[in-house]
Amino acid sequence: MSCQSLGAGKIGSVKLRYVRGDDELCDDEDVVVRGGELDAAVLRRDAQRNHEVYGVYGISVFAIRDVTLDEMAQQAPLVRFGRLTLVKAGVIRAAGLRLEPTGRDARHFDITFDELDEGVDLLCQCEHQVVVNPYHED
């Protein structure tokens, strides 16, 4: 994976993304968590918003690494969600989607794809587990 570490700024109307080089979820059993369920309408809106800002269709997720899911569920932004969706990295890649290490948080990744509707459909079809977040704040 090439280092595409880009600071804040814009080229035209697209904001540059910060992509962490040499940071991958190599193990197919690595798990990422997303706040909420895999609702196609919500995913489509989020991916479209990401595209408008960064020029890439992407869905924000967090890798469960160095902490437990329980610890992550208590922290922002995941604490805002009553349900959390868990997907294995290998399942995401097998669907033809990419996991890109984005942002300065070492746990943050984007699931990226080239075509909006196809990418959202592929993600929704991925094997996943939905769990209740007991730390959800109303």
PERA-V817902 format. One record per run of one state. SS is the DSSP state (H for helix, E for strand, L for the rest). FROM is the first residue (numbers start at 0). TO is the last residue. If there is no record, write none. Layout:
BEGIN
SS|FROM|TO  SS|FROM|TO
END
This chain:
BEGIN
L|0|2  E|3|3  L|4|8  E|9|10  L|11|12  E|13|14  L|15|17  E|18|18  L|19|29  E|30|34  L|35|38  H|39|53  L|54|55  E|56|62  L|63|67  H|68|72  L|73|76  H|77|79  L|80|81  E|82|87  H|88|93  L|94|96  E|97|101  L|102|106  E|107|112  L|113|114  H|115|124  L|125|127  E|128|131  L|132|137
END
